Amino acid sequence: MKFWVAVLGGVLCAFGQEPPAAPPAAPPAPAVLEYQGKPMPLAFQCTADDIDWAGLTCSPEEPCPIYLELAAVESVGQRIFAAGNIHSATVTLYSALLGSDDSGHTWREVHARIRGAGLDHIEFFDAEFGWAIGQTLFPLPQDPFLLVTSDGGQSWRRSPVFGESRENRFGTIQQVYFPSRRDGTLTVDRGPGSEGDRYEAFESADGGNSWTIKQTSRKPIPLKAPPPKPSDWRLRADGPSQAYHVEHRLADRWTNIAAFSVKLGACKASDAQ
Protein backbone atom coordinates (compact mmCIF):
# COMPACT_ATOMS: atom_id res chain seq x y z
CA MET A 1 0.00 0.00 0.00
CA LYS A 2 2.79 2.46 0.88
CA PHE A 3 4.42 1.70 -2.48
CA TRP A 4 1.30 2.62 -4.50
CA VAL A 5 0.78 5.83 -2.47
CA ALA A 6 4.35 6.86 -3.31
CA VAL A 7 3.82 6.01 -7.00
CA LEU A 8 0.59 8.05 -7.10
CA GLY A 9 2.34 11.02 -5.53
CA GLY A 10 5.13 10.77 -8.09
CA VAL A 11 2.66 10.62 -11.01
CA LEU A 12 0.79 13.73 -9.77
CA CYS A 13 4.03 15.65 -9.35
CA ALA A 14 5.13 14.57 -12.80
CA PHE A 15 2.08 16.28 -14.28
CA GLY A 16 2.75 19.45 -12.27
CA GLN A 17 0.15 18.69 -9.60
CA GLU A 18 0.56 18.44 -5.88
CA PRO A 19 -0.73 15.43 -3.98
CA PRO A 20 -4.11 16.16 -2.35
CA ALA A 21 -3.72 17.92 0.97
CA ALA A 22 -4.76 16.12 4.10
CA PRO A 23 -8.13 17.27 5.50
CA PRO A 24 -7.84 19.80 8.32
CA ALA A 25 -7.83 18.39 11.80
CA ALA A 26 -11.09 18.67 13.70
CA PRO A 27 -11.09 21.22 16.53
CA PRO A 28 -10.56 19.70 19.97
CA ALA A 29 -13.74 18.73 21.80
CA PRO A 30 -14.67 20.98 24.73
CA ALA A 31 -13.39 19.73 28.06
CA VAL A 32 -15.99 17.77 29.99
CA LEU A 33 -16.53 18.40 33.69
CA GLU A 34 -18.04 15.57 35.73
CA TYR A 35 -19.91 16.37 38.92
CA GLN A 36 -19.00 13.91 41.67
CA GLY A 37 -20.26 15.82 44.70
CA LYS A 38 -17.44 18.39 44.87
CA PRO A 39 -17.38 21.83 43.19
CA MET A 40 -16.04 21.61 39.65
CA PRO A 41 -13.29 24.08 38.66
CA LEU A 42 -13.69 25.60 35.21
CA ALA A 43 -10.41 25.42 33.30
CA PHE A 44 -8.71 28.79 32.86
CA GLN A 45 -5.14 29.47 31.73
CA CYS A 46 -4.17 33.12 32.02
CA THR A 47 -2.05 34.37 29.12
CA ALA A 48 0.25 37.34 28.68
CA ASP A 49 -2.29 38.69 26.19
CA ASP A 50 -5.02 38.51 28.87
CA ILE A 51 -2.86 40.48 31.26
CA ASP A 52 -1.93 43.12 28.67
CA TRP A 53 -5.47 43.49 27.36
CA ALA A 54 -6.97 43.91 30.83
CA GLY A 55 -4.18 46.17 32.09
CA LEU A 56 -3.55 43.88 35.04
CA THR A 57 -0.51 44.18 37.26
CA CYS A 58 0.17 40.59 38.28
CA SER A 59 3.42 39.24 39.65
CA PRO A 60 4.50 36.04 41.42
CA GLU A 61 4.58 38.04 44.66
CA GLU A 62 1.15 39.62 44.06
CA PRO A 63 -0.82 37.46 41.63
CA CYS A 64 -4.28 38.46 40.37
CA PRO A 65 -6.93 35.98 41.57
CA ILE A 66 -9.45 34.90 38.91
CA TYR A 67 -13.07 34.04 39.69
CA LEU A 68 -16.14 32.50 38.09
CA GLU A 69 -19.43 34.33 38.56
CA LEU A 70 -22.68 32.62 37.55
CA ALA A 71 -25.76 34.80 37.05
CA ALA A 72 -28.40 32.65 35.33
CA VAL A 73 -29.58 29.05 35.09
CA GLU A 74 -32.31 27.47 32.96
CA SER A 75 -33.31 24.06 31.66
CA VAL A 76 -35.07 22.52 28.70
CA GLY A 77 -35.83 18.82 28.99
CA GLN A 78 -32.76 17.07 30.40
CA ARG A 79 -30.49 19.91 29.30
CA ILE A 80 -29.39 22.51 31.86
CA PHE A 81 -27.57 25.76 31.09
CA ALA A 82 -25.70 28.14 33.39
CA ALA A 83 -24.29 31.51 32.31
CA GLY A 84 -22.01 34.17 33.76
CA ASN A 85 -18.48 35.46 33.40
CA ILE A 86 -14.83 34.99 34.34
CA HIS A 87 -13.26 38.00 36.04
CA SER A 88 -10.46 39.37 38.18
CA ALA A 89 -11.08 41.67 41.13
CA THR A 90 -11.39 44.62 38.75
CA VAL A 91 -11.91 43.41 35.16
CA THR A 92 -14.36 41.08 33.40
CA LEU A 93 -12.20 38.82 31.21
CA TYR A 94 -14.60 36.43 29.42
CA SER A 95 -18.18 35.26 29.19
CA ALA A 96 -19.05 31.70 30.22
CA LEU A 97 -21.92 29.53 28.97
CA LEU A 98 -22.09 26.02 30.41
CA GLY A 99 -24.40 23.20 29.41
CA SER A 100 -25.30 19.70 30.56
CA ASP A 101 -27.06 17.09 28.41
CA ASP A 102 -27.58 14.57 31.20
CA SER A 103 -29.45 16.42 33.97
CA GLY A 104 -26.30 17.89 35.52
CA HIS A 105 -23.93 14.91 35.70
CA THR A 106 -21.48 16.21 33.09
CA TRP A 107 -20.92 19.76 31.82
CA ARG A 108 -19.06 21.52 29.03
CA GLU A 109 -18.78 25.03 27.65
CA VAL A 110 -21.32 25.23 24.82
CA HIS A 111 -20.15 28.54 23.34
CA ALA A 112 -16.69 30.03 22.95
CA ARG A 113 -15.76 32.58 25.60
CA ILE A 114 -16.26 36.20 24.51
CA ARG A 115 -13.54 38.54 25.73
CA GLY A 116 -14.68 41.28 28.09
CA ALA A 117 -18.31 40.08 28.08
CA GLY A 118 -20.74 38.58 30.56
CA LEU A 119 -24.06 36.73 30.35
CA ASP A 120 -26.83 37.37 32.86
CA HIS A 121 -30.07 35.81 31.58
CA ILE A 122 -31.24 32.63 29.79
CA GLU A 123 -34.71 31.78 28.55
CA PHE A 124 -36.28 29.19 26.25
CA PHE A 125 -39.54 29.46 24.32
CA ASP A 126 -39.74 25.71 23.72
CA ALA A 127 -37.47 22.69 23.49
CA GLU A 128 -35.53 24.15 20.55
CA PHE A 129 -35.53 27.96 20.59
CA GLY A 130 -33.71 29.85 23.34
CA TRP A 131 -31.62 32.92 24.08
CA ALA A 132 -28.78 33.91 26.42
CA ILE A 133 -28.49 37.64 27.08
CA GLY A 134 -25.21 39.50 27.50
CA GLN A 135 -23.10 42.55 26.84
CA THR A 136 -19.50 43.67 26.85
CA LEU A 137 -18.66 44.74 30.41
CA PHE A 138 -15.16 46.15 30.02
CA PRO A 139 -14.33 48.98 30.17
CA LEU A 140 -18.06 49.90 30.50
CA PRO A 141 -21.33 48.06 29.66
CA GLN A 142 -21.79 48.31 25.90
CA ASP A 143 -22.69 46.41 22.70
CA PRO A 144 -25.51 44.24 24.14
CA PHE A 145 -26.07 40.94 22.32
CA LEU A 146 -27.96 37.66 22.37
CA LEU A 147 -26.66 34.15 21.91
CA VAL A 148 -29.38 32.42 19.89
CA THR A 149 -30.07 28.69 19.64
CA SER A 150 -32.60 26.87 17.47
CA ASP A 151 -31.52 23.31 18.29
CA GLY A 152 -32.10 23.12 22.01
CA GLY A 153 -28.74 24.58 23.00
CA GLN A 154 -26.47 22.27 21.02
CA SER A 155 -25.17 25.30 19.10
CA TRP A 156 -25.37 29.06 19.65
CA ARG A 157 -24.79 32.06 17.38
CA ARG A 158 -24.11 35.63 18.46
CA SER A 159 -26.58 38.38 17.49
CA PRO A 160 -25.67 42.02 18.30
CA VAL A 161 -28.63 44.26 19.18
CA PHE A 162 -27.16 47.44 17.73
CA GLY A 163 -25.76 45.78 14.61
CA GLU A 164 -22.17 45.82 13.40
CA SER A 165 -22.49 49.39 12.06
CA ARG A 166 -23.35 50.65 15.55
CA GLU A 167 -20.70 48.90 17.63
CA ASN A 168 -19.06 50.45 20.68
CA ARG A 169 -22.32 52.00 21.91
CA PHE A 170 -22.99 51.98 25.61
CA GLY A 171 -26.06 50.15 26.86
CA THR A 172 -27.43 47.13 28.71
CA ILE A 173 -30.49 45.01 28.01
CA GLN A 174 -33.20 45.59 30.63
CA GLN A 175 -36.00 43.26 29.51
CA VAL A 176 -36.52 40.60 26.83
CA TYR A 177 -39.74 38.94 25.73
CA PHE A 178 -40.35 36.35 22.99
CA PRO A 179 -44.07 35.55 22.59
CA SER A 180 -43.19 33.16 19.76
CA ARG A 181 -40.19 31.54 18.11
CA ARG A 182 -39.88 34.40 15.65
CA ASP A 183 -41.14 37.54 17.35
CA GLY A 184 -39.18 39.24 20.11
CA THR A 185 -38.92 42.59 21.86
CA LEU A 186 -36.33 44.03 24.21
CA THR A 187 -35.44 47.31 25.87
CA VAL A 188 -32.02 48.87 26.34
CA ASP A 189 -30.82 51.39 28.92
CA ARG A 190 -28.00 53.42 27.41
CA GLY A 191 -27.07 54.90 30.77
CA PRO A 192 -27.01 58.42 32.19
CA GLY A 193 -25.25 61.01 30.09
CA SER A 194 -25.96 59.25 26.79
CA GLU A 195 -26.63 61.36 23.74
CA GLY A 196 -30.31 61.61 22.83
CA ASP A 197 -32.93 59.50 24.55
CA ARG A 198 -31.60 57.17 27.22
CA TYR A 199 -34.01 54.24 26.62
CA GLU A 200 -34.60 52.31 23.40
CA ALA A 201 -36.98 49.52 22.37
CA PHE A 202 -36.11 46.97 19.66
CA GLU A 203 -38.08 44.31 17.80
CA SER A 204 -37.06 41.12 16.00
CA ALA A 205 -39.04 39.13 13.44
CA ASP A 206 -36.48 36.35 12.92
CA GLY A 207 -36.03 34.80 16.33
CA GLY A 208 -33.50 37.33 17.60
CA ASN A 209 -31.01 37.06 14.74
CA SER A 210 -31.48 40.75 13.87
CA TRP A 211 -33.04 43.74 15.61
CA THR A 212 -34.77 46.96 14.52
CA ILE A 213 -35.17 50.00 16.75
CA LYS A 214 -38.85 50.93 17.22
CA GLN A 215 -38.97 53.50 20.01
CA THR A 216 -36.79 55.82 22.08
CA SER A 217 -37.65 57.67 25.26
CA ARG A 218 -36.17 59.66 28.10
CA LYS A 219 -38.11 57.42 30.50
CA PRO A 220 -38.00 53.62 30.86
CA ILE A 221 -40.05 51.82 28.21
CA PRO A 222 -42.28 49.07 29.68
CA LEU A 223 -42.56 45.83 27.75
CA LYS A 224 -45.98 44.37 27.13
CA ALA A 225 -45.15 41.01 28.61
CA PRO A 226 -46.79 38.75 31.20
CA PRO A 227 -45.13 38.49 34.62
CA PRO A 228 -42.31 35.92 34.62
CA LYS A 229 -43.23 32.52 35.97
CA PRO A 230 -41.44 31.28 39.09
CA SER A 231 -38.49 29.15 38.07
CA ASP A 232 -37.80 25.67 39.37
CA TRP A 233 -34.07 26.38 39.05
CA ARG A 234 -31.76 28.64 40.99
CA LEU A 235 -28.11 29.45 41.63
CA ARG A 236 -26.97 29.63 45.24
CA ALA A 237 -23.62 31.16 46.20
CA ASP A 238 -22.24 29.11 49.08
CA GLY A 239 -19.50 30.61 51.25
CA PRO A 240 -18.20 27.48 53.02
CA SER A 241 -17.68 25.56 49.76
CA GLN A 242 -16.72 28.71 47.78
CA ALA A 243 -18.95 27.57 44.96
CA TYR A 244 -22.08 28.29 42.98
CA HIS A 245 -24.61 25.51 43.49
CA VAL A 246 -27.13 24.69 40.75
CA GLU A 247 -30.34 23.66 42.50
CA HIS A 248 -33.67 22.26 41.30
CA ARG A 249 -36.96 22.56 43.17
CA LEU A 250 -39.03 19.44 43.71
CA ALA A 251 -42.27 20.36 45.46
CA ASP A 252 -41.10 22.58 48.35
CA ARG A 253 -37.57 21.24 48.50
CA TRP A 254 -34.45 22.42 46.67
CA THR A 255 -32.09 19.66 45.49
CA ASN A 256 -28.44 20.23 44.62
CA ILE A 257 -27.69 19.21 41.02
CA ALA A 258 -24.13 20.49 40.51
CA ALA A 259 -21.61 22.99 41.87
CA PHE A 260 -18.90 25.12 40.28
CA SER A 261 -15.84 26.51 42.05
CA VAL A 262 -15.66 30.29 42.35
CA LYS A 263 -11.85 30.37 42.35
CA LEU A 264 -10.17 29.63 39.01
CA GLY A 265 -6.55 30.23 39.95
CA ALA A 266 -4.58 33.42 39.34
CA CYS A 267 -2.78 35.44 36.69
CA LYS A 268 0.99 35.77 37.11
CA ALA A 269 3.09 37.70 34.65
CA SER A 270 5.98 35.23 34.87
CA ASP A 271 3.69 32.21 34.25
CA ALA A 272 1.57 33.67 31.45
CA GLN A 273 2.31 32.46 27.95
N, C-alpha and C positions, 0 to 999 in steps of 0.2 A: 504493500500500500504506500509506504513512504517513497518507494522508487517512482511510482506513477505520479504522485503529487509533485515530485521534483521535475519529472519530465514535462508535466502540464505547465509548471511555472516557467520552464525553459522555452516551451513553444510560445507562450503568451509574450514573453520578453522578446523572442525572435521576431514577432510581428509588431513590435513597438508598443505592446500593452503591458500594463502592470498586472500582477496577480490580484484577484479580488481581495479587497481589504477585509479584515476580520470585523464582524459586527461589534458595535460599541458595547462595552460591559454595562450590565444593568446597574442602576444606582443601588447602593447598599440599603437593605431593608431597615426601617426604623427600629431602634433598640426597644426591646420588649421588657416592661417591668412587671414582675409577678408579685402580687400581694400575698404575703404569708404571715400576716398579723402584725408586722412591724412597718413603720413609715418607710415609704419608698423614696429614695433620693433620685431626683431628676438629673441626668447627666449634664454637666456643664464644664467646658474647658475654656477658661479665660485666655484670650489671645492678646498679643501686643496691639493689634488693630482695635480690639474692644477698649483697651485702656486709652489709646490715643483718641479714638472717636468720642468717648465719654468724658475726656479730660480728667481722668482719675489719677490721683497720686498714690500709687500702691508700691510698697517696698516689702522686702522680707521682714523688716522690723515692724512695719505698720501696714499689713495687708488690708485689702478692701473686702470685707465679707459680702457674699452674694446670697440673695434670698429668693425663694419662690413665693409669690402671692397669688392665691386663687380667689376669684371674685364671683364665679357663676358655675352652676352645675345643672344639667338637664339630662333627660333620658328619652329614648324612643325605642320601644320594644326591649330587647336585651342590651341594647347599646346605651352607654353612659358617656357623657362628655363633661369635662371640666375645663374652665378657661381662666386665664389670668396673665401674669407677666413675671419676668425674671429681672431683678433689680439690685443695685447696690444701696447703700444708705442714702444716696443723693440722686441717682440717675436710673431711669428705667432703661434696661438694656435690650430686652427682647419680649415679644409676645409668647404665650404658651397655650396650645390647644391640645388637650389630652383626650383620648377615647378608649373605651373598652367595648369589645364585642361579646364578652362572656359574663355580663352582669357584675363586672368589677374585679374579676380574678386576675386578668392581665391587662396592661395598659401600654399604649404607645402614643407618640406625638403624631397627630393626624394631619397637621399642616406645618409647613416650614416656619420657623421662627422669623418674625418680622422685627427688624432692628428698631429700637426706640419706641415700640408700640405696646399697647396692652389691650386685653379683651375683658369686658365686664358684663356681658349679657349673652345668653343663648336661648333661643326658642325654636320650636318645631311646629309647623302647621299640621303635618301628618307624618307618616312613617318614612317619607322620602324627602320632603322639602323642609329645610331649616336654615337658620341664620345665626352667626356669632357676630356680636357688635364690638367695634373697637375704634381706636384712634391712635395717632402718634402722640406720645406723652412727653417727649424730650425734643427741644428744650421747654416747649409749652404745648398744651393740648391743641392739636391741629389735624387737618386732613382725615376726618372721620371716614370709616369704611365698614363694609360688611364682608364677612366670609360666608359665601353662599354654597349650599349643598342641595343637590336634587337626587341623591342616591343614598339617603339615610345616613350621611356622614362618612361614607367611605372616601369621598374626595370633596375638596373645598376649593373655591376660586374667589379671589379678592375683587371686590367691587367698591371703588371710591365713590363717596356721595357727591363730592364737588366736581368730579371728573378730572381727567389729566390736565386739562387746560386751566384749571383753577386750583392747582396744588399749592401747598404752603399757605393755606388760609386757616386761621385759628377757628376752633369750634369743637364742640362735643355733642354727641347725640343724646337727647333727653329722653325721647319716647319713640318706640317703634310698634307698628301694628300691621299685621298681614291678615286681612279677612279671608283671603284665598291664596292659592299657590302663586298666582300671578300679581295680584294687586297689593301694594304696600304703601304705607305712609310713615313718615318720621319727621321729627322736629329737631332742630339744631340750635344750640345756644352758642353764639360767637363770642361771648364774653364782654365784660364792660370795656368801654373805650374803643369798640370796633367801629369801623366806618359804616355809616348808614344804619339800617335797622339791625338790632341785636339778634332777633329771633327769625328763623327761616323754617318753612315747611316744604317738604319734598314729597313727590309721589313717584311710584314705580309701577309699570304695567307689564314687566317681564320677570317677576319674581325676585326683584332686588338687584338684577344685573346692571341696571342703569337707572339714574334718578333725574327728575326734572323739578326745578324749583317752582312752587305754586303760590307762595305767600310769604311776605316779610312783615315784621311788626316790631315796634319798640317794646311791646309787652309779650310775655309768654303766650305761645299759641297752643291751645288745648287740642288734643287729638280726640276724634270721635271714636272712641274705643271702649268696649266693656271693661269693667274692673278685672284685673288679673285674677285668675283662679289660684287658690292656695296650692303650693307645690308640695309634692311628696318627697322632694329631695332638698337637701341643704348641705352647706359647708360649715364646719365648726372648727374654729381655730382653738387648738388645745395647747396650753402653756407647758404642762409637765412633759408631754411627748414632743413638743416643738414641731407640731405637724398640723396640716389641714386634714380633717376627717370628712370623708364623703359619707353621708348618712341618708338612709331611706326610711320613710315612715310607714309602718304597718299598724293599722288601727291607731292607737294612741301612743305607740312606742316607736322610738327612733333606733334603727339598727345600723351599726357601723359596717360599711361596705368596703372601704379602702382608706388609706391614709398616705399623704405625701409629706416628706420632710420639708421644713421651711428653709433650713440651711443647705446651701449648695456648694460650699467651699469658699474660696477667696481668690481674688486677683492679686498676683504678685508680679511686679515688673520683671524680675529676674527669671521667673518661671514661664512667663507668657511667650508663646511662639508665634 
